[in-house]
Amino acid sequence: MSALSKFGTLNTRDFVKGLFMAAFGAAIGIIQSALQDGTNINWKTVLISALVAAVSYLVKNLLTNSNDQIFRMEPPPPSNN
């Protein structure tokens, strides 16, 4: 089984990895900034940023093939001749 999803699909690994990386990446950046500035953490902003990042990552994975080429259909399988 390929580690990357085929064009127009998402396998479970891509989906979970995408949600985890995007959500935590966005949340950590906003929380770190708020703590550094000494301001209160706006949890609504954290949630919205995490969701936007997660959806962006998932759309990127839907639009790439298993060779990580964007807007390209799957290459034909190698022949066994």
Residue, then its C-alpha position, 0 to 999 in steps of 0.5 A: m500500500s502506498a503511503l500517499s493517497k491517490f489523486g482525488t482520495l484520502n487514505t486514513r493515514d493522510f487524513v489523521k496526519g493532516l488533521f494532527m499537524a494542521a490543528f496542532g501547528a496552528a494552535i501552538g503558534i497562536i498560543q505561543s504568541a499570546l503567552q509571549d505577548g502576555t495576553n489572554i488566549n483567544w480560544k475561538t481564534v485558535l479553533i478557527s485557525a486550526l480548522v482552516a489549516a486542517v482543511s487546507y492540508l486535506v484539500k492539498n492532499l485531495l488534489t495531489n497524486s501518490n507521487d505528490q504531484i498537484f493536479r496530476m492523475e495517477p501514473p499508469p502502473p509499471s508493466n511487468n514485461 
